[in-house]
Amino acid sequence: PFGYPRSCRGRSLGVSKLIGSWESSIFRGAVYNFCEHGKGSYGFLGASKEFEYTDNGTSVTIHFIGDFASSEFAYQIKGNKLLISDSFGSVNTYIYIE
């Protein structure tokens, strides 16, 4: 859908399981890019916003650059699917694309 930062590609042992690019199973082109060193971006409809994140293995805290507050989301990875629970209790599915 759009270019991915090269450093966000692929998963390595010893780093966050989130590393890589994940596309929404519902909204084509809505992609989370989790890079090493706690940085990443979210893109949708051609727009992109950078963020910093902390992954504790069961939840991720995301702080979009320029925003005042961070948000924490519980998550699970099942095969090539990232399941993120939002603040309303809904589970959003993202598919690992690289």
Secondary structure, DSSP 8 states (H G I E B T S, - for coil): -----GGGSS--TTS-TT-EEEEESSSTT-EEEE-GGGEEEEEETTEEEEEEEEE-SSEEEEEETT-S--EEEEEEEETTEEEEE-TTS-EEEEEE--
